[in-house]
Amino acid sequence: MKTADLEPATLFVIKTIELVALDKLVSIDQQALNKWIACATQRHIVIFALKMAAVVGTILMFINHGEEIIFGTLQILDVIQIGLTYMVPYSVATYSSVNSERTMAELRSHG
C-alpha cells in the first residue's frame, strides 16, 4: 500500500509515531549512557560476556556454518557472519548483566 492510498488520519498517526520515535532516538541521556557503559565495561561483566559468547557463539557457528567449515568452503561473507554470530551472545550477556547489576544496586539502595 502506498502512502498516497492512506486516509489522512492514518497518515497523521504514522507521521506522529515516526516523529516521537525519532525524538526518543535523538534525545539520549548522556549521563545515563556513560553510567551504562561504565557498568558494561567492568572486568567481571566483560569476562562473563566473553565466556558466554565463546560457548553460545561456537554452538551457533557450527549450526549455521558447520558444513562450510568441515568442507573448507568458507567465503568472506561467512567469516563476517561468524563474527556477528559471536557478537550476538556477547551483547545479550552484557545487556542482561548490566540490567541485573543496576536492579541489584537499586534494590540495595531501597532496602
Secondary structure, 3 states (H helix, E strand, C coil): CCHHHCCHHHHHHHHHHHHHHHHHHHCCCHHHHHHHHHHHCCHHHHHHHHHHHHHHHHHHHHHHHHHHHHHCCCCHHHHHHHHHHHHHHHHHHHHHHHHHHHHHHHHHHHC
